[in-house]
Amino acid sequence: MNQVAQRKTTQVVASELDKMLEADAGVGLENITTEDMQIPFIRIIQALSPQLQKDDPLYIKGAEQGDIFNTVSQEIYKQDEGVIVVPAFFEKKFLEFQLRSSGGGFVRELAADDKDITMTSREGTIELLPNGNELVRTHQHLVIAQSADGTIAPSVLDMKKTQLKVSRRWNTLKNSARLPSGALMPIYGTAWQVTTVLEANDQGKWFNYKLDRINDVTPEIEKMMLEARNMYQGVSKGE
């Protein structure tokens, strides 16, 4: 009898709490802006990724080579299942990094018209700036990604080096998608399953992205597209 009464009391308290939280939605978060938050990136776990090293702070239990992960939530998307995304915005970045032999690390972002970009030299697969640092040409795809529990959130799917060929193909497919009228599909009008595949050359093996368009627009994907549209409008306005 006491257990029944306790269960009813707990249910009532939970119900009242839910109502209070709903009524106070967003309270206390007014001063937190995008500058105060960490940007979630979607990336591939490679053989030497810290997410596989148990003694590394970035270690993720259960992670395997070829899996995709979210750098903020640490959520893992298994290689053959991947993650569903709807693109919202695209831009190219020119990033400067120190060489690993010099300690590595991000230095700065170069403007697209920076003269140093036209004065790079090649050292194997590395593109060197005049100051000896590495230039990494990066395609950044701002997307709405779906988590395993069905929740959706903005993320950056950035592609560089060997991933650029995948990015260019993806951009070509997005740029050729058409509406029933024949008009060009907006960027947020398509959904994609992002998985990974193993690639290799004479320098080794690694995992790369594979993107397949999803033609069945479910209510969940429709919600993602609407959110991606809102995000596109916000980014375009500089928000």
Residue pairs with C-beta under 8 A, 6 or more apart in sequence:
38 71
38 72
39 72
39 156
40 70
40 71
40 72
40 73
40 153
40 154
40 155
40 156
41 70
41 71
41 72
41 155
41 156
41 157
41 158
42 68
42 69
42 70
42 71
42 83
42 85
42 143
42 145
42 155
42 156
42 157
42 194
43 68
43 69
43 71
43 158
44 66
44 67
44 68
44 196
44 207
44 208
44 209
45 51
45 52
45 60
45 63
45 64
45 65
45 66
45 67
45 68
45 69
45 207
46 65
46 206
46 207
47 65
47 205
47 206
49 63
49 65
50 56
50 57
50 58
50 59
51 58
51 59
51 60
51 63
51 69
52 59
52 63
52 64
52 65
53 59
60 69
60 74
60 76
62 76
63 69
63 76
64 78
64 79
65 207
66 79
66 196
66 198
66 207
67 76
67 77
67 78
67 79
67 196
68 76
68 77
68 79
68 82
68 83
68 194
68 195
68 196
69 75
69 76
69 77
70 145
70 155
73 147
73 153
75 147
75 148
77 83
77 148
77 194
79 195
79 196
79 207
80 195
81 195
82 193
82 194
82 195
82 196
82 210
83 145
83 146
83 193
83 194
84 145
84 146
84 191
84 192
84 193
84 194
84 214
84 221
84 224
85 141
85 143
85 144
85 145
85 146
85 155
85 157
85 191
85 192
85 194
86 143
86 144
86 188
86 190
86 191
86 192
86 221
86 224
86 225
86 227
86 228
87 141
87 142
87 143
87 174
87 187
87 188
87 190
87 192
87 228
88 142
88 143
88 144
88 154
88 187
88 188
88 228
88 229
88 231
88 232
88 235
89 141
89 142
89 187
89 231
89 232
89 235
89 236
90 139
90 140
90 141
90 142
90 171
90 187
91 140
91 142
92 112
92 137
92 138
92 139
92 140
93 109
93 137
93 138
93 139
93 140
93 158
94 109
94 110
94 111
94 112
94 114
94 117
94 135
94 136
94 137
94 138
95 106
95 108
95 109
95 110
95 135
95 136
95 138
96 106
96 107
96 108
96 109
96 110
96 129
96 133
96 134
96 135
96 136
97 104
97 105
97 106
97 107
97 133
97 134
97 136
98 104
98 105
98 107
98 133
98 134
99 126
99 132
99 133
99 134
102 132
107 133
110 116
110 117
110 135
116 129
116 130
116 131
116 135
117 135
119 129
119 130
120 127
120 128
120 129
120 130
120 135
121 127
121 128
122 128
125 161
125 203
126 134
127 134
127 135
127 136
127 137
128 134
128 135
129 135
136 160
136 161
137 160
137 164
138 158
138 159
138 160
139 158
139 159
139 160
139 163
139 164
139 167
139 168
139 171
140 156
140 157
140 158
140 159
141 156
141 157
141 158
141 159
141 167
141 170
142 154
142 155
142 156
142 157
142 231
142 235
143 154
143 155
143 156
143 157
143 228
144 152
144 153
144 154
144 155
144 224
144 225
144 227
144 228
144 231
145 152
145 153
145 154
145 155
145 157
146 152
146 220
146 224
147 153
150 220
152 220
152 223
152 224
152 227
154 227
154 231
157 194
159 166
159 167
159 209
162 199
162 206
162 208
163 208
163 209
166 208
166 209
166 210
166 211
169 211
170 192
170 211
173 211
173 213
174 185
174 187
174 190
175 184
177 184
177 185
177 189
177 190
177 213
178 184
178 185
179 185
179 189
186 229
186 232
187 228
187 232
188 225
188 228
188 229
188 231
188 232
189 225
190 213
190 214
191 213
191 214
191 217
191 221
191 224
191 225
192 211
192 212
192 213
192 214
193 211
193 212
193 213
193 214
194 209
194 210
194 211
195 209
195 210
195 212
196 207
196 208
196 209
196 210
197 207
197 208
197 209
197 210
198 205
198 206
198 207
198 208
199 205
199 206
199 207
199 208
200 206
214 221
217 225
